[in-house]
Amino acid sequence: MILAQLDPEHNTVRMLSLPRDTQVRLADLGVHKLNAAIALQGADGLQKAVEQLTGLKLSGYLLINLNAVHDLTDAVGGVQVYVAEAMNYDDTAANLHIHFPVGTRRLTGPEAAAYIRFRHDALGDIGRVKRQQAFLRALGKELLSPQVMLHLPALSKILSDDTRTDATQGAVSAALGMLVSHPNLETYLYPGRFLTQDGVSYWAPDQVTARRLLGQQFGNSVTEHHFSDTSPVEVSVRVVATGAKAEVVRGVLKALTQAGEHNVQLVRSTGGDPARTVLLSQGDPAVLERIHRELGFGETRISGEGVLNADVTIWLGSDAQIPLFGGH
């Protein structure tokens, strides 16, 4: 489930992933997982549950079936992703067979549907959320290519055949119109932690962090504050060596510490293309830019694909270099 915000004023599309296991309280039904809302209360009930969770007023809903993922992927000629760890799963009853080795892969329609359904890794549903964000970013790149106008007829037909919505035709047309303006895409993960309660596994929302995120990034007037003055000691930076040499990793860690970052750790985590350095954060963009300046290279990305609960994640690829002031 994704809460999408279309912001024509800033030419930005923001997507907040809501894990299906998110613990919520449904009216008259007690505590449930968020994905139970649509089964128990329908699309309107799900919308109300998301509004209660986030504090945001939603304009409507869009239900998308897997045929849309299949058809849209094929309509744009496939979508390229990087598979960070081998994906292997077979479910004969569901006719689901997933076998993707590590590496760059251009997904066909059926492969894309399998890729976004896979959840059989250490992070379970959260791992799937991260892959869905990676897929959406890659799909967006295809849709926002110079050939975008060629895709619009196919996209319109897919939206008509493979979706259900309470949005007006005018709203749908306005959304499609934003594609022509090549908007920025930002992806977020609803903050939380893993929780097992009464034998049931949940994603327990961190409402303090969530309210700050929603106020800062989604303009929730009830919770909007300014957080760009966050000091280095408060910022957690997690470095993942996706493809960088050991001496470069050591140099980067030293350089960030010398720059005043007091909470920097090298961790093991999946994700990231070993050939490219990417800095990710779904917090304050000013903090992300500060770390980027201190590092001196790499791509920055507003995304929830990074290490859980880290303010900034650095996927350190083979293109990484030791910052000049870091020394050896």
Buried (B, 14 or more C-beta within 10 A) or exposed (E): BBBEBBBEEEEBBBBBBBBBBBBBEBEEEEEBBBBBBBEEBEBEBBBBBBEBBBBBEBEEBBEBEBBBBBBBBBBBEBBEBBBBEEBEBEEEEEEEEBEBEEEEBEBBBEBBBBBBBBBEBEBBBBBBBBBBBBBBBBBBEBBBBEEBEEBBEBBEEBBEEBBEBEBEEEBBEEBBEBBEEBBEBBBBBBBBEBEEEEEEBBBBBBBEBBBBBBBBBBBBEEBBEEBEEBEBEEBBBBBBBBBBEEEBBBBBBBBBBEBEBEBBEBEEBBBBBBEBBBBBBBBBBEBBBBBBEBBBEBEBBBBBBBBBEBBBBBBBBBBBBBBEEBEE
